[in-house]
Amino acid sequence: MDRIDVVMMGMGYIGLPTAALIARNGDSVHGVDVNQRVIESINAGKTHIVEPELETIVAEAVESGRLKASSTPVVANTYLIVVPTPFKGKNEPDISFVEAATRAILPLLKEGDLYIIESTSPIGTTDKMKDLIYSERPELQDKLYLAYCPERVLPGNVMYELVHNDRVIGGIDERSTAKAVEFYKKYVTGALHQTNAKTAEMCKLVENSSRDVQIAFANELSLICDKAGVDVWELISLANKHPRVNILNPGCGVGGHCIAVDPYFIVSDYPLESKLIGAAREINNYKSFWCAEKIQTARLQFELSEGRKPRIALMGLSFKPDIDDLRESPAKYIAQKVMQNTNNEEYFIVEPNIDNHHIFKLTPYQEALKNADIIAYLVAHSEFKKQLPARDKIVLDFCGVLN
Ligand SMILES: NC(=O)c1ccc[n+]([C@@H]2O[C@H](COP(=O)([O-])OP(=O)(O)OC[C@H]3O[C@@H](n4cnc5c(N)ncnc54)[C@H](O)[C@@H]3O)[C@@H](O)[C@H]2O)c1
Protein backbone atom coordinates (compact mmCIF):
# COMPACT_ATOMS: atom_id res chain seq x y z
CA MET A 1 0.00 0.00 0.00
CA ASP A 2 1.81 3.14 -1.15
CA ARG A 3 -0.46 6.15 -1.01
CA ILE A 4 -2.58 6.47 2.17
CA ASP A 5 -5.79 8.46 2.01
CA VAL A 6 -6.95 8.25 5.61
CA VAL A 7 -5.29 7.74 8.99
CA MET A 8 -7.69 6.51 11.67
CA MET A 9 -6.45 7.25 15.19
CA GLY A 10 -8.20 4.68 17.44
CA MET A 11 -9.46 1.37 16.07
CA GLY A 12 -12.18 0.50 18.59
CA TYR A 13 -15.97 0.14 18.41
CA ILE A 14 -16.23 3.18 16.12
CA GLY A 15 -12.80 3.50 14.50
CA LEU A 16 -12.57 -0.03 13.12
CA PRO A 17 -16.02 -0.15 11.45
CA THR A 18 -15.48 3.35 10.04
CA ALA A 19 -12.05 2.42 8.72
CA ALA A 20 -13.41 -0.78 7.16
CA LEU A 21 -16.24 1.12 5.50
CA ILE A 22 -13.94 3.79 4.08
CA ALA A 23 -11.64 1.05 2.72
CA ARG A 24 -14.61 -0.74 1.17
CA ASN A 25 -15.41 2.49 -0.67
CA GLY A 26 -12.00 2.45 -2.30
CA ASP A 27 -9.82 4.69 -0.13
CA SER A 28 -6.72 3.31 1.58
CA VAL A 29 -6.81 3.49 5.39
CA HIS A 30 -4.01 3.25 7.90
CA GLY A 31 -5.44 2.43 11.34
CA VAL A 32 -3.47 3.40 14.43
CA ASP A 33 -3.97 2.00 17.90
CA VAL A 34 -1.98 1.92 21.13
CA ASN A 35 -3.14 -1.65 21.78
CA GLN A 36 -0.82 -4.17 20.09
CA ARG A 37 -3.46 -6.92 20.30
CA VAL A 38 -5.88 -4.76 18.30
CA ILE A 39 -3.22 -4.12 15.62
CA GLU A 40 -2.32 -7.79 15.25
CA SER A 41 -5.92 -8.88 15.05
CA ILE A 42 -6.76 -6.30 12.34
CA ASN A 43 -3.70 -7.14 10.26
CA ALA A 44 -4.77 -10.79 10.43
CA GLY A 45 -8.09 -9.70 8.90
CA LYS A 46 -9.96 -10.31 12.17
CA THR A 47 -12.04 -8.14 14.49
CA HIS A 48 -11.64 -7.75 18.24
CA ILE A 49 -15.19 -6.41 18.67
CA VAL A 50 -18.49 -8.15 18.09
CA GLU A 51 -20.55 -6.39 15.44
CA PRO A 52 -22.69 -7.97 12.71
CA GLU A 53 -21.09 -7.92 9.19
CA LEU A 54 -17.92 -6.28 10.48
CA GLU A 55 -15.72 -9.37 10.32
CA THR A 56 -16.41 -9.90 6.61
CA ILE A 57 -15.85 -6.26 5.68
CA VAL A 58 -12.59 -6.06 7.67
CA ALA A 59 -11.32 -9.34 6.17
CA GLU A 60 -12.05 -8.05 2.64
CA ALA A 61 -10.49 -4.65 3.32
CA VAL A 62 -7.29 -6.19 4.72
CA GLU A 63 -7.17 -8.74 1.90
CA SER A 64 -7.51 -5.97 -0.69
CA GLY A 65 -4.56 -4.14 0.88
CA ARG A 66 -6.68 -1.05 1.58
CA LEU A 67 -6.70 -1.50 5.37
CA LYS A 68 -3.67 -1.91 7.56
CA ALA A 69 -2.99 -1.18 11.23
CA SER A 70 0.08 -0.16 13.19
CA SER A 71 1.10 1.72 16.31
CA THR A 72 2.33 4.80 14.45
CA PRO A 73 0.59 7.11 11.99
CA VAL A 74 1.83 7.75 8.47
CA VAL A 75 1.44 10.63 6.01
CA ALA A 76 -2.12 10.86 4.65
CA ASN A 77 -4.61 13.46 3.44
CA THR A 78 -7.26 12.97 6.10
CA TYR A 79 -6.82 12.25 9.81
CA LEU A 80 -9.70 11.02 11.94
CA ILE A 81 -9.53 11.07 15.75
CA VAL A 82 -11.70 8.31 17.21
CA VAL A 83 -10.10 7.65 20.59
CA PRO A 84 -11.85 7.31 23.96
CA THR A 85 -13.04 10.36 25.89
CA PRO A 86 -13.76 9.00 29.37
CA PHE A 87 -14.20 11.09 32.48
CA LYS A 88 -11.83 11.52 35.37
CA GLY A 89 -11.96 12.83 38.95
CA LYS A 90 -15.32 14.38 39.73
CA ASN A 91 -16.95 13.45 36.43
CA GLU A 92 -14.75 15.78 34.40
CA PRO A 93 -14.15 14.97 30.74
CA ASP A 94 -10.70 13.63 29.94
CA ILE A 95 -9.54 14.77 26.49
CA SER A 96 -5.96 13.60 27.01
CA PHE A 97 -6.44 10.75 24.49
CA VAL A 98 -7.63 13.22 21.83
CA GLU A 99 -4.64 15.40 22.57
CA ALA A 100 -2.20 12.46 22.49
CA ALA A 101 -3.61 11.27 19.14
CA THR A 102 -3.40 14.81 17.76
CA ARG A 103 0.20 15.23 18.93
CA ALA A 104 1.10 11.94 17.25
CA ILE A 105 0.00 13.19 13.83
CA LEU A 106 1.33 16.77 14.25
CA PRO A 107 4.68 16.17 12.47
CA LEU A 108 2.90 14.56 9.51
CA LEU A 109 0.45 17.36 8.73
CA LYS A 110 0.85 19.28 5.48
CA GLU A 111 -1.01 22.03 3.64
CA GLY A 112 -4.53 21.02 2.57
CA ASP A 113 -4.94 18.14 5.04
CA LEU A 114 -8.29 17.44 6.67
CA TYR A 115 -8.40 16.73 10.43
CA ILE A 116 -11.67 15.51 11.96
CA ILE A 117 -12.49 14.65 15.56
CA GLU A 118 -15.27 12.05 15.90
CA SER A 119 -14.73 11.29 19.59
CA THR A 120 -17.50 12.58 21.82
CA SER A 121 -15.92 15.75 23.18
CA PRO A 122 -16.59 18.69 25.50
CA ILE A 123 -17.63 21.93 23.84
CA GLY A 124 -14.57 23.78 22.52
CA THR A 125 -12.32 20.72 22.03
CA THR A 126 -11.88 21.26 18.28
CA ASP A 127 -10.84 24.88 18.94
CA LYS A 128 -8.37 23.66 21.58
CA MET A 129 -6.88 21.20 19.12
CA LYS A 130 -6.73 23.94 16.48
CA ASP A 131 -4.69 26.06 18.90
CA LEU A 132 -2.44 23.11 19.68
CA ILE A 133 -1.87 22.27 16.03
CA TYR A 134 -1.15 25.84 14.93
CA SER A 135 1.06 26.60 17.95
CA GLU A 136 3.24 23.58 17.10
CA ARG A 137 3.04 24.02 13.32
CA PRO A 138 2.63 27.81 12.85
CA GLU A 139 3.65 27.58 9.17
CA LEU A 140 0.38 25.69 8.53
CA GLN A 141 -1.84 28.39 10.08
CA ASP A 142 -5.15 28.49 8.17
CA LYS A 143 -3.84 26.00 5.61
CA LEU A 144 -5.56 22.96 7.15
CA TYR A 145 -9.20 21.96 7.33
CA LEU A 146 -10.31 21.18 10.90
CA ALA A 147 -13.74 19.84 11.80
CA TYR A 148 -15.82 17.93 14.30
CA CYS A 149 -18.32 15.22 13.34
CA PRO A 150 -19.88 13.15 16.13
CA GLU A 151 -20.85 9.52 15.79
CA ARG A 152 -24.35 8.36 16.74
CA VAL A 153 -24.44 4.70 15.76
CA LEU A 154 -26.23 1.99 17.72
CA PRO A 155 -24.02 -0.97 18.63
CA GLY A 156 -25.41 -4.05 16.91
CA ASN A 157 -26.44 -2.02 13.87
CA VAL A 158 -23.24 -0.08 13.27
CA MET A 159 -22.51 -1.07 9.66
CA TYR A 160 -25.97 0.03 8.54
CA GLU A 161 -26.12 3.21 10.61
CA LEU A 162 -22.62 4.38 9.64
CA VAL A 163 -23.91 4.68 6.10
CA HIS A 164 -27.54 5.68 6.60
CA ASN A 165 -27.63 7.95 9.66
CA ASP A 166 -27.71 11.72 9.22
CA ARG A 167 -24.48 13.39 10.31
CA VAL A 168 -23.83 16.77 11.90
CA ILE A 169 -20.61 18.30 10.61
CA GLY A 170 -19.04 21.43 12.10
CA GLY A 171 -15.79 22.97 10.93
CA ILE A 172 -13.73 25.67 12.63
CA ASP A 173 -14.67 27.75 9.55
CA GLU A 174 -16.94 27.30 6.54
CA ARG A 175 -14.24 25.97 4.25
CA SER A 176 -13.40 23.27 6.82
CA THR A 177 -17.06 22.29 7.09
CA ALA A 178 -17.34 22.05 3.31
CA LYS A 179 -14.18 19.96 3.07
CA ALA A 180 -15.41 17.55 5.78
CA VAL A 181 -18.78 17.25 4.02
CA GLU A 182 -16.94 16.26 0.82
CA PHE A 183 -15.18 13.53 2.78
CA TYR A 184 -18.32 12.03 4.39
CA LYS A 185 -20.26 12.25 1.11
CA LYS A 186 -18.10 9.40 -0.17
CA TYR A 187 -19.58 6.82 2.18
CA VAL A 188 -22.58 8.32 4.01
CA THR A 189 -25.97 8.35 2.32
CA GLY A 190 -27.75 10.03 5.27
CA ALA A 191 -28.14 13.81 5.15
CA LEU A 192 -25.01 15.80 6.06
CA HIS A 193 -26.02 18.80 8.17
CA GLN A 194 -23.55 21.66 8.22
CA THR A 195 -22.82 23.80 11.26
CA ASN A 196 -19.84 25.08 13.26
CA ALA A 197 -17.55 22.94 15.43
CA LYS A 198 -18.95 24.04 18.80
CA THR A 199 -22.55 23.35 17.79
CA ALA A 200 -21.61 19.93 16.43
CA GLU A 201 -19.77 19.10 19.66
CA MET A 202 -22.70 20.21 21.76
CA CYS A 203 -25.22 18.46 19.52
CA LYS A 204 -23.79 15.05 20.42
CA LEU A 205 -23.83 15.87 24.15
CA VAL A 206 -27.35 17.22 23.96
CA GLU A 207 -28.73 14.17 22.16
CA ASN A 208 -27.64 11.95 25.02
CA SER A 209 -28.55 14.45 27.72
CA SER A 210 -32.04 14.69 26.27
CA ARG A 211 -32.48 10.92 26.66
CA ASP A 212 -31.06 11.07 30.17
CA VAL A 213 -33.42 13.85 31.25
CA GLN A 214 -36.45 12.07 29.83
CA ILE A 215 -35.56 8.79 31.53
CA ALA A 216 -34.97 10.70 34.77
CA PHE A 217 -38.53 12.02 34.56
CA ALA A 218 -39.86 8.46 34.30
CA ASN A 219 -37.60 7.32 37.13
CA GLU A 220 -38.73 10.21 39.32
CA LEU A 221 -42.34 9.25 38.66
CA SER A 222 -41.55 5.68 39.72
CA LEU A 223 -40.25 6.93 43.07
CA ILE A 224 -43.30 9.13 43.65
CA CYS A 225 -45.66 6.31 42.62
CA ASP A 226 -44.00 3.87 44.98
CA LYS A 227 -44.73 6.20 47.90
CA ALA A 228 -48.20 7.13 46.68
CA GLY A 229 -49.24 3.52 46.10
CA VAL A 230 -49.82 4.04 42.38
CA ASP A 231 -48.76 1.60 39.65
CA VAL A 232 -46.25 3.66 37.64
CA TRP A 233 -46.65 1.50 34.51
CA GLU A 234 -50.38 1.98 34.44
CA LEU A 235 -49.96 5.70 35.18
CA ILE A 236 -47.51 6.23 32.30
CA SER A 237 -49.58 4.20 29.90
CA LEU A 238 -52.65 6.31 30.73
CA ALA A 239 -50.78 9.65 30.61
CA ASN A 240 -49.38 8.66 27.20
CA LYS A 241 -52.94 8.44 25.87
CA HIS A 242 -52.74 12.25 25.75
CA PRO A 243 -51.88 13.08 22.12
CA ARG A 244 -48.90 15.26 23.05
CA VAL A 245 -47.46 13.30 25.99
CA ASN A 246 -44.81 10.62 25.55
CA ILE A 247 -43.25 9.54 28.84
CA LEU A 248 -40.47 6.96 28.64
CA ASN A 249 -40.18 3.85 30.81
CA PRO A 250 -38.56 3.87 34.24
CA GLY A 251 -35.84 1.35 35.01
CA CYS A 252 -33.15 0.73 37.58
CA GLY A 253 -31.02 3.66 36.43
CA VAL A 254 -29.19 4.67 33.28
CA GLY A 255 -26.06 3.00 31.98
CA GLY A 256 -23.83 2.54 28.97
CA HIS A 257 -20.83 4.51 27.85
CA CYS A 258 -22.84 7.35 26.24
CA ILE A 259 -26.04 8.43 28.03
CA ALA A 260 -24.62 7.90 31.51
CA VAL A 261 -21.40 9.72 30.61
CA ASP A 262 -21.94 12.51 28.06
CA PRO A 263 -24.23 14.77 30.16
CA TYR A 264 -21.34 15.22 32.58
CA PHE A 265 -19.39 16.86 29.75
CA ILE A 266 -21.92 19.68 29.88
CA VAL A 267 -22.42 19.74 33.65
CA SER A 268 -18.71 19.83 34.31
CA ASP A 269 -18.16 22.94 32.15
CA TYR A 270 -21.47 24.73 32.80
CA PRO A 271 -22.46 23.72 36.35
CA LEU A 272 -24.56 26.80 37.09
CA GLU A 273 -26.54 26.66 33.88
CA SER A 274 -27.09 22.90 33.59
CA LYS A 275 -29.31 22.39 36.64
CA LEU A 276 -31.80 20.11 34.92
CA ILE A 277 -29.16 18.00 33.16
CA GLY A 278 -27.25 17.64 36.43
CA ALA A 279 -30.37 16.75 38.39
CA ALA A 280 -31.30 14.11 35.81
CA ARG A 281 -27.91 12.45 36.31
CA GLU A 282 -28.47 12.48 40.07
CA ILE A 283 -31.99 11.05 39.80
CA ASN A 284 -30.88 8.26 37.49
CA ASN A 285 -27.96 7.39 39.76
CA TYR A 286 -30.19 7.57 42.82
CA LYS A 287 -32.68 5.20 41.21
CA SER A 288 -30.02 2.46 41.18
CA PHE A 289 -29.24 3.06 44.85
CA TRP A 290 -32.98 3.00 45.63
CA CYS A 291 -33.42 -0.35 43.85
CA ALA A 292 -30.57 -1.85 45.87
CA GLU A 293 -32.20 -0.56 49.06
CA LYS A 294 -35.55 -2.08 48.04
CA ILE A 295 -33.90 -5.47 47.59
CA GLN A 296 -32.26 -5.22 51.03
CA THR A 297 -35.57 -4.32 52.62
CA ALA A 298 -37.35 -7.24 50.93
CA ARG A 299 -34.59 -9.51 52.17
CA LEU A 300 -35.00 -8.37 55.79
CA GLN A 301 -38.78 -8.59 55.66
CA PHE A 302 -38.55 -12.13 54.32
CA GLU A 303 -36.19 -13.15 57.09
CA LEU A 304 -38.49 -11.66 59.75
CA SER A 305 -41.64 -13.30 58.43
CA GLU A 306 -40.21 -16.67 57.32
CA GLY A 307 -37.52 -17.19 59.97
CA ARG A 308 -34.90 -18.05 57.36
CA LYS A 309 -32.73 -16.27 54.86
CA PRO A 310 -34.21 -15.79 51.40
CA ARG A 311 -32.65 -16.99 48.16
CA ILE A 312 -32.51 -13.97 45.87
CA ALA A 313 -32.43 -13.86 42.07
CA LEU A 314 -31.01 -10.73 40.42
CA MET A 315 -32.25 -10.72 36.85
CA GLY A 316 -29.97 -9.05 34.31
CA LEU A 317 -26.57 -7.36 34.45
CA SER A 318 -26.31 -5.48 31.15
CA PHE A 319 -27.11 -1.78 30.83
CA LYS A 320 -30.14 -2.30 28.61
CA PRO A 321 -32.26 -5.21 27.35
CA ASP A 322 -30.96 -7.91 25.01
CA ILE A 323 -27.30 -6.90 24.81
CA ASP A 324 -24.09 -8.20 26.42
CA ASP A 325 -22.65 -4.75 27.24
CA LEU A 326 -22.09 -4.17 30.97
CA ARG A 327 -20.38 -0.76 30.76
CA GLU A 328 -21.67 1.68 33.42
CA SER A 329 -24.50 -0.78 34.00
CA PRO A 330 -26.86 0.13 36.86
CA ALA A 331 -27.84 -3.56 37.18
CA LYS A 332 -24.20 -4.47 37.79
CA TYR A 333 -23.92 -1.68 40.37
CA ILE A 334 -27.06 -2.94 42.14
CA ALA A 335 -25.83 -6.55 42.17
CA GLN A 336 -22.48 -5.44 43.61
CA LYS A 337 -24.12 -3.24 46.23
CA VAL A 338 -26.65 -5.84 47.35
CA MET A 339 -24.07 -8.61 47.55
CA GLN A 340 -21.60 -6.38 49.41
CA ASN A 341 -23.95 -6.36 52.37
CA THR A 342 -24.67 -10.05 52.09
CA ASN A 343 -25.22 -12.09 55.18
CA ASN A 344 -24.85 -15.57 53.76
CA GLU A 345 -27.98 -15.31 51.64
CA GLU A 346 -27.91 -17.34 48.48
CA TYR A 347 -27.86 -15.25 45.30
CA PHE A 348 -28.59 -16.26 41.73
CA ILE A 349 -27.23 -13.82 39.19
CA VAL A 350 -28.83 -14.15 35.78
CA GLU A 351 -27.54 -12.64 32.53
CA PRO A 352 -28.63 -14.66 29.49
CA ASN A 353 -26.54 -12.56 27.08
CA ILE A 354 -23.14 -13.54 28.48
CA ASP A 355 -21.62 -16.96 29.15
CA ASN A 356 -19.57 -16.08 32.21
CA HIS A 357 -18.39 -13.16 34.29
CA HIS A 358 -15.12 -12.63 36.18
CA ILE A 359 -16.89 -11.54 39.39
CA PHE A 360 -20.38 -13.02 39.31
CA LYS A 361 -21.24 -16.69 39.08
CA LEU A 362 -24.09 -16.83 36.58
CA THR A 363 -27.19 -19.00 36.93
CA PRO A 364 -29.55 -19.97 34.10
CA TYR A 365 -32.83 -18.06 34.15
CA GLN A 366 -35.14 -21.04 34.68
CA GLU A 367 -33.06 -22.34 37.57
CA ALA A 368 -33.09 -18.96 39.33
CA LEU A 369 -36.81 -18.58 38.72
CA LYS A 370 -37.48 -21.97 40.28
CA ASN A 371 -35.18 -21.74 43.29
CA ALA A 372 -35.34 -18.09 44.40
CA ASP A 373 -37.73 -16.69 47.01
CA ILE A 374 -37.22 -13.09 45.89
CA ILE A 375 -36.92 -12.21 42.22
CA ALA A 376 -35.63 -8.74 41.34
CA TYR A 377 -35.87 -7.77 37.67
CA LEU A 378 -33.08 -5.33 36.86
CA VAL A 379 -33.14 -5.53 33.04
CA ALA A 380 -36.17 -6.27 30.84
CA HIS A 381 -34.54 -8.94 28.67
CA SER A 382 -36.89 -10.64 26.18
CA GLU A 383 -36.23 -14.07 27.74
CA PHE A 384 -37.55 -12.86 31.07
CA LYS A 385 -40.91 -11.95 29.56
CA LYS A 386 -41.42 -15.42 28.12
CA GLN A 387 -41.57 -17.23 31.46
CA LEU A 388 -42.88 -15.36 34.48
CA PRO A 389 -42.35 -16.31 38.15
CA ALA A 390 -44.79 -18.52 40.09
CA ARG A 391 -47.37 -16.70 42.21
CA ASP A 392 -45.74 -17.56 45.53
CA LYS A 393 -42.55 -15.64 44.70
CA ILE A 394 -41.81 -12.13 45.92
CA VAL A 395 -41.19 -10.08 42.80
CA LEU A 396 -39.49 -6.68 42.57
CA ASP A 397 -40.04 -5.54 39.02
CA PHE A 398 -37.94 -2.42 38.49
CA CYS A 399 -38.10 -2.43 34.70
CA GLY A 400 -41.61 -3.53 33.73
CA VAL A 401 -41.03 -7.21 32.84
CA LEU A 402 -44.46 -8.13 34.20
CA ASN A 403 -46.19 -5.36 32.22
N1 LIG B 1 -19.08 2.91 20.85
C1 LIG B 1 -20.13 3.66 20.55
O1 LIG B 1 -21.22 3.17 20.35
C2 LIG B 1 -19.97 5.17 20.38
C3 LIG B 1 -21.04 5.88 19.84
C4 LIG B 1 -20.90 7.24 19.65
C5 LIG B 1 -19.72 7.89 20.02
N2 LIG B 1 -18.69 7.18 20.57
C6 LIG B 1 -17.48 7.90 20.93
O2 LIG B 1 -16.44 7.55 20.02
C7 LIG B 1 -15.18 7.58 20.69
C8 LIG B 1 -14.51 6.24 20.53
O3 LIG B 1 -15.36 5.28 21.15
P1 LIG B 1 -15.14 3.72 20.96
O4 LIG B 1 -16.35 3.07 21.50
O5 LIG B 1 -14.69 3.44 19.58
O6 LIG B 1 -13.91 3.48 21.97
P2 LIG B 1 -13.00 2.18 22.09
O7 LIG B 1 -12.43 2.20 23.44
O8 LIG B 1 -13.73 0.98 21.58
O9 LIG B 1 -11.84 2.46 21.01
C9 LIG B 1 -10.89 3.47 21.13
C10 LIG B 1 -9.56 2.91 20.66
O10 LIG B 1 -8.60 3.97 20.71
C11 LIG B 1 -7.36 3.42 21.11
N3 LIG B 1 -6.51 4.51 21.57
C12 LIG B 1 -6.44 5.10 22.78
N4 LIG B 1 -5.54 6.10 22.76
C13 LIG B 1 -5.03 6.16 21.52
C14 LIG B 1 -4.06 6.97 20.87
N5 LIG B 1 -3.47 7.99 21.53
N6 LIG B 1 -3.77 6.74 19.59
C15 LIG B 1 -4.38 5.74 18.91
N7 LIG B 1 -5.31 4.93 19.46
C16 LIG B 1 -5.63 5.14 20.75
C17 LIG B 1 -7.73 2.40 22.16
O11 LIG B 1 -6.71 1.44 22.36
C18 LIG B 1 -9.01 1.81 21.57
O12 LIG B 1 -8.74 0.65 20.78
C19 LIG B 1 -15.47 7.95 22.14
O13 LIG B 1 -15.34 9.33 22.29
C20 LIG B 1 -16.92 7.56 22.31
O14 LIG B 1 -17.55 8.29 23.31
C21 LIG B 1 -18.80 5.82 20.74
PDBQT file of the ligand as one rigid body, heavy atoms in Angstrom, charges set to zero:
ROOT
HETATM    1  N1  LIG A 501     -19.083   2.911  20.848  1.00  0.00    +0.000 N 
HETATM    2  C1  LIG A 501     -20.126   3.664  20.547  1.00  0.00    +0.000 C 
HETATM    3  O1  LIG A 501     -21.224   3.170  20.352  1.00  0.00    +0.000 OA
HETATM    4  C2  LIG A 501     -19.973   5.174  20.384  1.00  0.00    +0.000 A 
HETATM    5  C3  LIG A 501     -21.036   5.880  19.840  1.00  0.00    +0.000 A 
HETATM    6  C4  LIG A 501     -20.901   7.243  19.649  1.00  0.00    +0.000 A 
HETATM    7  C5  LIG A 501     -19.716   7.886  20.025  1.00  0.00    +0.000 A 
HETATM    8  N2  LIG A 501     -18.690   7.176  20.575  1.00  0.00    +0.000 N 
HETATM    9  C6  LIG A 501     -17.479   7.896  20.931  1.00  0.00    +0.000 C 
HETATM   10  O2  LIG A 501     -16.441   7.555  20.020  1.00  0.00    +0.000 OA
HETATM   11  C7  LIG A 501     -15.178   7.582  20.686  1.00  0.00    +0.000 C 
HETATM   12  C8  LIG A 501     -14.509   6.244  20.535  1.00  0.00    +0.000 C 
HETATM   13  O3  LIG A 501     -15.357   5.278  21.148  1.00  0.00    +0.000 OA
HETATM   14  P1  LIG A 501     -15.139   3.719  20.960  1.00  0.00    +0.000 P 
HETATM   15  O4  LIG A 501     -16.351   3.073  21.499  1.00  0.00    +0.000 OA
HETATM   16  O5  LIG A 501     -14.686   3.436  19.583  1.00  0.00    +0.000 OA
HETATM   17  O6  LIG A 501     -13.910   3.475  21.972  1.00  0.00    +0.000 OA
HETATM   18  P2  LIG A 501     -13.003   2.182  22.089  1.00  0.00    +0.000 P 
HETATM   19  O7  LIG A 501     -12.432   2.203  23.442  1.00  0.00    +0.000 OA
HETATM   20  O8  LIG A 501     -13.726   0.981  21.584  1.00  0.00    +0.000 OA
HETATM   21  O9  LIG A 501     -11.840   2.461  21.010  1.00  0.00    +0.000 OA
HETATM   22  C9  LIG A 501     -10.892   3.467  21.135  1.00  0.00    +0.000 C 
HETATM   23  C10 LIG A 501      -9.558   2.908  20.661  1.00  0.00    +0.000 C 
HETATM   24  O10 LIG A 501      -8.603   3.966  20.713  1.00  0.00    +0.000 OA
HETATM   25  C11 LIG A 501      -7.358   3.424  21.112  1.00  0.00    +0.000 C 
HETATM   26  N3  LIG A 501      -6.507   4.513  21.571  1.00  0.00    +0.000 N 
HETATM   27  C12 LIG A 501      -6.442   5.101  22.782  1.00  0.00    +0.000 A 
HETATM   28  N4  LIG A 501      -5.543   6.097  22.758  1.00  0.00    +0.000 NA
HETATM   29  C13 LIG A 501      -5.030   6.160  21.518  1.00  0.00    +0.000 A 
HETATM   30  C14 LIG A 501      -4.063   6.974  20.872  1.00  0.00    +0.000 A 
HETATM   31  N5  LIG A 501      -3.474   7.988  21.529  1.00  0.00    +0.000 N 
HETATM   32  N6  LIG A 501      -3.774   6.739  19.591  1.00  0.00    +0.000 NA
HETATM   33  C15 LIG A 501      -4.376   5.735  18.906  1.00  0.00    +0.000 A 
HETATM   34  N7  LIG A 501      -5.312   4.926  19.465  1.00  0.00    +0.000 NA
HETATM   35  C16 LIG A 501      -5.627   5.136  20.748  1.00  0.00    +0.000 A 
HETATM   36  C17 LIG A 501      -7.735   2.405  22.163  1.00  0.00    +0.000 C 
HETATM   37  O11 LIG A 501      -6.713   1.441  22.361  1.00  0.00    +0.000 OA
HETATM   38  C18 LIG A 501      -9.012   1.810  21.566  1.00  0.00    +0.000 C 
HETATM   39  O12 LIG A 501      -8.736   0.651  20.781  1.00  0.00    +0.000 OA
HETATM   40  C19 LIG A 501     -15.471   7.954  22.138  1.00  0.00    +0.000 C 
HETATM   41  O13 LIG A 501     -15.335   9.334  22.295  1.00  0.00    +0.000 OA
HETATM   42  C20 LIG A 501     -16.925   7.561  22.306  1.00  0.00    +0.000 C 
HETATM   43  O14 LIG A 501     -17.553   8.289  23.312  1.00  0.00    +0.000 OA
HETATM   44  C21 LIG A 501     -18.796   5.823  20.741  1.00  0.00    +0.000 A 
ENDROOT
TORSDOF 0
